[in-house]
Amino acid sequence: MEAKEIGVVIKERRKHLGVNQQTLADLAGVGLNTLLATERGEGNPQLSTLLAILDTLGLQMDIHLKTLDYETV
């Protein structure tokens, strides 16, 4: 998943919950500019920052092996 896609998921979930950006930033303990950049898929947030935002929104990140283009399934 690309940073831009993660940002879209965060933004859509935030809007679904009816939370504005400042409130989410406060609840997650991150700066507003960091949240704004994350929602745009820009910047390079620390993993702990990203996890705090996701946790506040009731989301989680899973890690799994991906199939490479040259591998057969």
N, C-alpha and C positions, 0 to 999 in steps of 0.2 A: 504494500500500500504506500502510495506516495504522500509526501507532506501535505500537498494540496487536498488530497482526498480525506486525510485525517482532519484537516481544518474544516472541511465541509460537514463532516459527521459531527464535530464539536458544535459548530454553529447551528446546525439543524436541531440537535438535541437541546441546546440552550434555548432556542426559540420555542420548541415544543413544550418545554417546561415553563415558559413565560418569564425567563430570567434575563435581565439586561446584562450587558458586558461588564459593567462596573461591579454589579452584585456578584457575578460569577468569579471575577478576579478576586474580590474580597473573600468570598467563601473558600476559594481554592488556595488563598494565600500567595497569589502571584500578582505581579504588576499588571496594570491595565494594558500598557504597551506590549507586554509579553503576550497577553491573551489575544490582543488584536492581531499581532503578527502570526500567532499560531493559527488563528481562524483563517487567515489569508494564505496559510501554507508557506509563510516566509520565516526567516530567522532560523535559529537552531536551538530550540529550547532544551534545557537539560532534561534527561529522562525523568527525574523526580518532579520537575515542573509539569511535564506532560501527564504523568501518572496522577498528580494532584488534581489537574483539571478534569481528567477522565473520571476519577473517583468521585469528585463532587457532582458530576453529571450522572452518576450511576452507570458508567461505562467501564469496560476493562479492555486491556490489550492482550491478545494471545499471540504466542510465538509458535510457529510450526515450520517444518521443512517445506520448501516450495519446489515444484517441479521445474527444472531448467529446460529451456527450449530444446536442447540437444538430447535430453533424456527421454526414454520411452516410458510410458506409464504402464 
